[in-house]
Amino acid sequence: MSITYTFRIEGMHCGSCALLIDDVLEDLPGLRSTQTSMKRARTVVELGPGGATPADVIAAVRELGYTAHHLS
């Protein structure tokens, strides 16, 4: 069973930013899907059991120079 989490992302300036975030998040263990929208300043990830956590998502986004806040 997987869980879907939504994060607000600060610092994105263009569609390439969203693609970069998705590319990095795809490397997280247990990630089932990721969809980042620059227009909505959001990323939605689906994480499987025993893999990455919301804190891992936040850390991965931070390493790219953006800020992520867990919403749900």
C-alpha positions as a Markdown table, in Angstrom:
| # | Residue | x | y | z |
|---|---|---|---|---|
| 1 | Met | 0.0 | 0.0 | 0.0 |
| 2 | Ser | 1.3 | 3.4 | -0.9 |
| 3 | Ile | 0.7 | 6.9 | 0.6 |
| 4 | Thr | 0.4 | 10.1 | -1.3 |
| 5 | Tyr | 1.9 | 13.3 | 0.1 |
| 6 | Thr | 1.7 | 16.9 | -1.1 |
| 7 | Phe | 4.4 | 19.5 | -0.6 |
| 8 | Arg | 4.5 | 23.2 | -1.3 |
| 9 | Ile | 7.7 | 24.1 | -3.2 |
| 10 | Glu | 9.3 | 27.5 | -2.9 |
| 11 | Gly | 11.9 | 28.9 | -5.4 |
| 12 | Met | 10.7 | 27.4 | -8.7 |
| 13 | His | 11.0 | 29.8 | -11.5 |
| 14 | Cys | 10.1 | 27.8 | -14.6 |
| 15 | Gly | 9.0 | 24.5 | -15.9 |
| 16 | Ser | 12.5 | 23.2 | -16.0 |
| 17 | Cys | 12.7 | 23.6 | -12.2 |
| 18 | Ala | 9.7 | 21.2 | -11.9 |
| 19 | Leu | 11.3 | 18.7 | -14.2 |
| 20 | Leu | 14.5 | 18.8 | -12.2 |
| 21 | Ile | 12.7 | 18.2 | -9.0 |
| 22 | Asp | 10.8 | 15.2 | -10.5 |
| 23 | Asp | 14.1 | 13.8 | -11.9 |
| 24 | Val | 15.7 | 13.9 | -8.5 |
| 25 | Leu | 12.7 | 12.5 | -6.6 |
| 26 | Glu | 12.5 | 9.6 | -9.1 |
| 27 | Asp | 15.8 | 8.3 | -7.5 |
| 28 | Leu | 14.2 | 8.0 | -4.0 |
| 29 | Pro | 13.7 | 4.4 | -2.9 |
| 30 | Gly | 10.1 | 3.3 | -2.9 |
| 31 | Leu | 8.9 | 6.2 | -5.0 |
| 32 | Arg | 5.9 | 5.1 | -7.0 |
| 33 | Ser | 5.1 | 8.5 | -8.7 |
| 34 | Thr | 6.0 | 12.2 | -8.6 |
| 35 | Gln | 4.3 | 15.1 | -10.3 |
| 36 | Thr | 5.6 | 18.6 | -9.8 |
| 37 | Ser | 3.8 | 21.7 | -11.0 |
| 38 | Met | 5.6 | 25.1 | -11.2 |
| 39 | Lys | 2.3 | 26.8 | -11.7 |
| 40 | Arg | 0.7 | 25.4 | -8.5 |
| 41 | Ala | 4.1 | 25.5 | -6.6 |
| 42 | Arg | 3.3 | 21.9 | -5.5 |
| 43 | Thr | 4.7 | 18.4 | -5.8 |
| 44 | Val | 2.7 | 15.3 | -5.2 |
| 45 | Val | 4.5 | 12.1 | -4.5 |
| 46 | Glu | 3.3 | 8.5 | -4.0 |
| 47 | Leu | 5.6 | 6.6 | -1.7 |
| 48 | Gly | 5.6 | 2.8 | -1.1 |
| 49 | Pro | 6.2 | 1.1 | 2.2 |
| 50 | Gly | 9.7 | 0.8 | 3.5 |
| 51 | Gly | 11.1 | 3.4 | 1.2 |
| 52 | Ala | 11.7 | 7.1 | 1.3 |
| 53 | Thr | 9.8 | 9.3 | 3.9 |
| 54 | Pro | 8.4 | 12.8 | 3.6 |
| 55 | Ala | 11.6 | 14.0 | 5.3 |
| 56 | Asp | 13.6 | 12.4 | 2.5 |
| 57 | Val | 11.6 | 14.3 | -0.1 |
| 58 | Ile | 12.1 | 17.6 | 1.7 |
| 59 | Ala | 15.9 | 16.9 | 2.0 |
| 60 | Ala | 16.2 | 16.0 | -1.8 |
| 61 | Val | 14.4 | 19.2 | -2.8 |
| 62 | Arg | 16.5 | 21.2 | -0.4 |
| 63 | Glu | 19.7 | 19.8 | -2.0 |
| 64 | Leu | 18.5 | 21.4 | -5.3 |
| 65 | Gly | 18.2 | 24.8 | -3.7 |
| 66 | Tyr | 14.4 | 24.8 | -3.3 |
| 67 | Thr | 12.3 | 24.7 | -0.1 |
| 68 | Ala | 9.6 | 22.1 | 0.4 |
| 69 | His | 6.8 | 22.2 | 3.1 |
| 70 | His | 4.8 | 19.0 | 3.8 |
| 71 | Leu | 1.1 | 19.9 | 3.4 |
| 72 | Ser | -0.6 | 16.5 | 3.5 |
